[in-house]
Amino acid sequence: MRPKNRVLALGSAGALVTATLIAGAVSAPAANAAAGHGYDREARGATIAAARAAKAGIDWQDCPADWGLAKPIQCGYVTVPLDYAKPFGKQIKLAVDRARNTGTAQERQGALIYNPGGPGGSGLRFPTRVTNKNALWANTAKAYDFVGFDPRGVGRSAPISCVDPQEFVKAPKADPVPDSEADKRAQRKLAAEYADGCYERSGEMLPHMTTPNTARDLDVIRAALGEKKLNFLGVSYGTYLGAVYGTLFPGHVRRMVVDSVVNPDRDNIWYQANLNQDIAFEGRWKDWQDWVAANDAAFHLGTTRAAVQAKWLQLRATAKKSPIGGVVGPAELISFFQSAPYYDSAWVPVATVFSKYVAGDTQALVDAAAPDMSDTAGNISSENGNAVYTAVECADAKWPTSWQKWDRDNTRLHQDYPFMTWANAWMNLPCATWPVKQQTPVNVTTGKGLPPVLIVQSERDAATPYEGAVELHKRFKGSRLITEKDAGSHGVTGLVNPCINQRVDTYLLTGKVDAADVTCAPHATPKP
């Protein structure tokens, strides 16, 4: 789950086929009806689409040059229905890629499919973990083909758009923190216009941009790969995709690792989830400031959290009065600085830029925080990612339509958690006036045949607070929870921590989990 703030433009939608069912590759997801989702038509449509895909397979080719994925990575497409209730209606193509397993034919255990989150993130870079010889994944790569995909609406899979990409990234944006009712009215107008723009540019896709549909797509990809069961690694929003897949298709899961977990409780999806993020971001922002203060010899930003915060508020006030370099205002600052509470890997780069600015070098900050208007491909990708983020979150669940509720909740939160609250509110406000029907979230639960799921979570994660992992652990019986204590980076499985890395390897290679939940010491703190 990624608050790529829209206002901040961070770089950072039944017939019978029994005879055509391919034995073994596809089995009907009976759990849909059993779990009482009322998804019978979609369940039937997913079975039909999976059977078709199993028959068609994937026509693997060298990747197109402009995809930036060198041999031996291969690329292809999988066809899925836009609307699973109408499996013979309009179809869309999903881009997939793979790197074959590096071990022997005997060592091969199938395909491992990856989703990096968002919603709106592309998984197509995943196979480069094999080709770039990423040491953390070397053991797993022996056993599995690493498979990535662009979910529906993303990148090369029937991409959606809500606004002209150059317009989307243009800076400076208005300060997200409102000074007046007039400021709030202006932001509300922008949010409503954004929702309208999504409908104008991508209206046909919007009703179908849901997590359950992406889960069905995942099952069709599984079938197209010729896999009887799914091996899946989901990070951030990818954990919610995994939770929904595991609920709709419990008997189709072989191994599933979820890392940095969205709380799947229906009441949390998605309005409450974003409010909870604001609280967690403030906590992790303070962790980063403590670290900056402890490393004052390197950064010269103050020896206490309060001193670092004072410098931040001073920078913010300066940028509000007159955007730095004409382009970096408070919105662009939040967009850049929020990567520090997100990822430990950003601690040093963000502190370095901040330090340079305070020492008189404003260019480093402009280079880091301002949009690059010449990077049209990057800007298209940013706009598309935000469009998908918005479309999925708005369509997955019913959002409050009362502005009074949004105003009350965010005003209250902002008093104690000012770093992200209003920026996050404006980013999600298009959901209050969303122009298509909003669904009821799936009730995530354990269905027949679901194997043990491995859950990995850091204790102080800002984007997906720890409670999410605890909640999914409760809902998926037999699951195991690995907690990284006194840590807060988002996306734990990509960090060097042998206590975690070895358990992820063991699970993916053997299916074994520990007899009880595990607490691991934190990974190494970044060094300036």
N, C-alpha and C positions, 0 to 999 in steps of 0.2 A: 504494500500500500504506500503510495508515494505522493505526498502533497506537492506535486509539481505545480505550484500556484499559477493559476491561469493569469491572474493579474500581474504575476511576476515573470511570466514567460521563461520558466526555468528550462535550461538545456537539459538541465537535469532533468457493436451494437448487433391418409392411411389406406394403403391397399394391402393386398396379401402377397406375401413374398416367401412363405414358408419353404417353397421348393428351391428357392435360390440361396437359402442359408448355407454358407460354406461350413461343413462340419468342422468343429474344433476351433476355427478362427473366430466364430461369432456365436454367442449364446444370448438368448433374449434377456434383457435386463428386467427381470420380473420384479426386482426390488422396488421399482418406481411405484407400481400399484400397491405393493405390500406395505411400503412405507407411508402410503396414504397421501401422496403429493398431488393427486389429481393430474398427473402428467401422462396419462395413458396414451394419448395420441402422439405426444412427443416421444414417449418410450418406444412406441411402435415405429415411428419415423426413424429413430436412432438405430433400431435393429435393421430396418431396411437399408439405411445409408451405410451401415457397417458391413452388411452382406455384400452390397455393391462394391464397396472399397476393397474388401478382401479379395473379390474376384478380379478387380482392376489392378490391384497392386500400385506401385509407384514407379514411374519411368525415371529412374535416376540418371542424371547427366552431370557433366562438369557444370559448376555454378556460373551464371552469367557474370561477365567481367565486372559490371557495376555493382554487384552484390558484395564485392570485397572479400570473397571466401575462396581461397586458393585450393587447388588440388592438394591432397586427395579427398577433400570435402566434396560431397555431391549434393545436388539440389533437385527438387521435384515439387509436384503439387498433389494435393489430395482434394477431391471434390466433395462438398457437403451441401445439404439443403440450407437455404437462407432461413427457412421456417421448418422446424422438424415436424410440425403438425401437418405440413404439406410436403412430404418427402419427394414427390414427383414434380413439385413446383420449381421456382427459380433456384439455381445452384450457384455457389460461389467457390472459388479455388483458394485453398490455404497453402502458403509456401512452407515447405519443410526442407531440412538438410540433415546430413549425417556424416560422421566419421566412423569408419568400421572399427570393430574391436581390434586391439593391437596384439592380443594373444592368439592361441591356436584355435582351430575349429572346436576342439574338445573343451577349451576354456570358456567359449562363448555362452552367455546366458540370455542373449536377446538384446533388445533395445532399451535404453534408458532415456526417457523423454523429460525435457526440462521446461519449466516456466519461471522466468525471473521476477514476475510481479507486475506492478502497475496499479490497476489494470492499464494496459497500453504498452507494456514492455515487449520487446522482441527477443525470442530465444535463439535466433539464428547464429549468435556468436558462440553458443555452447560447444559445438564440435571443435572449436579452436583450442579448447582445454586439452584435447588430445594432440592436435597438430603442433601446438606450442609447448608440448611436453610438460604440462602443469603437474608438478611433483605430487601435489595433494590427491590428484585423481588418477595417478598412474596405475594403481592396483585395480581400481574399478574399470579403467579403460581397457584392461586386458580382457575383461569379461563381457563388456557391453559395447554395442554401437551407441555413440552419443548422438542423440537426435534432438534438434531444435525446431521450433516452428514460430511463425507469426500468427498469433490468434486472430480470429475474425475481426476485421476492421483495422488491423495493425499493418503498417509497412507494406508488405507485398501480398497481403491477404485481403483483397477488397477494401482498401483503406478508406476510412471516413475522414471528414474534415468539417470544421465548424466556422472557420474564419480564414481569410487570406493569411498564409503563414508569415509573410513579411510584416503584415499589420500586427499579427499575434506577438511577434518578438520585439516590436518597436519599443524603445525606451526614451525617456523615463515614464514609468506608469505612475498613477496617483499613489500617494502613501496609503497603504492598507489600513492604518490606524486612523479612524475618522476623528476629526476635530469638531464636527457639527452634524446636525441633521441633514444639511445640504450635501455633505460628503457621503453620508449613507445613501441618500437618494441617488446620487451619481453612480455609486457602486451597484446599487440595485438595478438601475437602468442598464448598466453594462452587463450584468449577469443575465437579465431577461433577454437582452439583444443577443447574447452568446447562445442561449437556449434556442432562440428563433433561428439563428445562423446554422446551428446543428441540423435543425429540421429542414431548412432551405437547401443545404448542401448535401445532406445525407439521410433524408427522411425515410427512405425505403428500408435502410439498415437499422434505424434506431430501435424499433420494437423488438428486434431480435438480438440486440447487443447485451446479452445477459450471461452471467456466470454459468447457469445450467446449460445454456446452448454451447458455451465454450467447453464445458465438461463433455457434452455429447460429441463435439468436434474431436475432442481428445480420444474418445472411444473409437471414432471412425478412423483416426490416424493409427491407432493401435491395430485395427483390423487391416488397414492398408499395408502396414508393415509386416503383416502375416503373423502377428503375435497373438497367442491365445490370451495372455494376461498382460497387464500394464505394469511396467516399472517406471516410477515417477519421482522426480525431484522438483519440489516447488518451494520457492522462496517468497516471503512477503505476501502479496496478493495471491501468488502461486499456491500458498498454503490453503487459502479459501477455495481456490479452484480444485485442489486435491481433496479437501473436505467434502465438497459438493459431489465430485466424481465418486469418492468412496461411499457416499450415501446412495447415489443413483445406480452405481455399478459395483456393489461390494464384492460380488463374485468374480469380477474382472481384474481385481487388484492382485499383483504378485508381491511387489515391494513398493513401499512409499515412504519417502523421507520428506518431512515438512520442516522448514527452517524459518524462524521469525514469524510467528503465527498470528494471523488475523483471528480475533475472537468470533467464532461462527454463530454465536447466539443471535437468533432472529432480531431481538431487540437492539442488537448492536449494529446491524447492517442497515445503512451505512452512516446515518446521521450521528448516532451516538459514538460510533468508532472515531469520527473526526474530532469530536469534542474531547474524547479520551486521549487522542494524539496530542492535543494542545498541552495537556497536563504533563504528559510524558516527555514532550520536547523540552519543556521548561527545565525539567529535572536533568536531562542529559546536557542541555546548554550550560547548566551550572557545573556539571562534571567537567566539561571542556574548559570552562573558565578557571576552575580549580587547577587543572593541569597546566594551563597557560601561566597562571600565577606561580606554580611550583617551578616552572621553567623560565622564570623572569630573566635569568642570565642570558638566555637565547633570544627572547622576544621583547624584553623591556616594555611590557604592557601593564606592569604593576605586580606587586607581590601578594595581593589578596584578590579573592573573587570580586569583592566590591570595587576594587580599583580597576579591574579589567572591565567590569560592567559599566563603570563610569566612562571609560574610554569608548566603549561601544555606544553609549547613549550620546556622547559628544559627537561621534562620527555620524550617527543617525540624524542628529539635529543639524549638523553641517550640510549633509546631503539633502535634507528636507528644505533647508533655506535656499540652497543652490546646488542642484545635482552635480556631482563630481565629474569633471570632464564633459559636462552638459548632458550626460546620459545615466549616471548612477545615482538614483534617489533611494529613499528607504525601501521601496519595493524590490529593487535590484539588489540592495544589500542583504535583505532577508533571504532572497533567492540564493545568493552565493553563500552566506554564512550558515544557512540551515544544513549544508552538507556536513558540517562539523558534528552536530548532534546526531546526524544520521549514521555516519561511518567513521570509525577511528582512523581509517586511511586518509581522511581529509583533515585530521587535526593539525598536522604540521603545515600542509599547504595553506590552509585558511589563516592560521596564526602568523605565518610568514608574510602573507600579503597584508594583513592587518598591521603587523610590525613595521613593514616598509612604509605603509601609509603614514603611520604616526611619526616615523623618522623623516617624512617629507617627500616620499616617492609616491605620488598619486597615480602614476601610469600603471603600476602593477595592479592596483585595484580596478582601474578602468578595464584593463586587459582581461582581468578575471571575472568581473561582474557584468560588464556591458555586453549586449548582444552583438554578434558578428553579422552585420547585414549582408555581407558578401557570401556567407555560407548558406546558400539557398537550400541545399540538400539537408543540412543540419536543421534549418529552420522549418522545413516541411516535416521533418521527423519529430521535432518538438511539438509542433501544432497538432500533428496526428496523434502523438502519445497523449496529449492533454484531451483531445477530442474523445479518444477511447476511454480514458480514465473517467471522464464526465459521463459518457453515454452508458457505460456499464454500471457505475455507481447509481446513476439516476434511474436506470431501468430495473435494477435488481430488487428495489424495495420502495415502499411508499415513504416520501419525505414530507416534513411539515410544510404546509403552504402558507402558514401564518407568519408574516414578517415580524409580528410582535414576539413570537416564540424565538426566532433566530436572534433578534435584537437583544432580548432578555438574557438568553443563554450565553451569547458571546460577550455581552457587556460584563456579565458577572464573571465569566472565566478570565477575561482580559485583565481584571484587577490583580489577579494573583499569577497569571500565566501569560504575560504580555508578548513573549517572543514570537509566537506563531498564531495566536488565536484569530485575529481579524483577517490575516492573510489567508488562512485556511477556510474561514467562513465565506469570503468572497469567491474563493475558488469553487466551493461546492454549491453556492447559492443558485446556479442555474437549475439545480434539481427541484427548487421550489416552484418553478414555472415550467417544468419539463413538458414538452408537447405530446408525448406518447404515454400510453398506459404504463403504470409502474406495477411491478410484480410483487408477490409475497415471497420472501426468501425461503429457500429449502430448509426444512428442519433437519440439521445435520445429526446423524445417528448411526449406530452400528447395525448393518444389515447382515444377512446370511452370507458366510464365506469370506468376510473381511479379515485379512491376516493382521498380525501385529504391525502397527504403523510406528515409525520412529520420528519423534518430535524433538527438535533442537531449538533452544531459545536462550538468549542472553537476558539476564535479570533486569537490566535497565534500558532495554530497547525503547527508542522514542517513537518509531513509526508504527510498531505493533507491540503494544505493552504486554508485559509478562502474563497477565491474566488470560490472554488469548490462548496461550499454550496450555494453561491449566484447564481451561474450558474444553478445548478439543480433546485433551487427554481423558477427561471425564466422559466425553461423548463417544470416543472410539475405544471400545472395550479391548483390553489386551495391548493397547499402545504403551510405549515407553517414552518417558520424558527425560531428556538430558538438559540440565540447567547449567549455563555458564555463569557462575556466581561473580558478583562485583564487576560485571562487564556490561556493555550496552551497545556494542556495534550491531548494526542491522545486517543480517546475512552472515551467519556464524560458520556455516560449512565451508566457506571460502577462505577462512583464516587459519593460520597455523596454530593449532592447539591439539597436541597428540591425544589427549584424553577424549576429545571429540572425534578427531580425524580417524583414529583407529576403530572407534565404534561404528562410525558411518561405513567405513570399508567392510568391517565384519558383517554388518547387517546386509549391505548390498551383495556381498559375495556369498554369504551362507544363510541369510534370513534370520540369524540368531540375534536376539536382544538380551540385555542383562536381566537377571532374575528380578531386579527392582529398579526403580528410577535412580538416576545417577546425577550427582552434582560435581561439576568440574571447576577447577581453579581458572581464573581468567587467562586469556591469551596475553602475550607481552604488550605492555603499554607503549604507544609510539614514543620514539626518541627524537628530539629536535636535531 
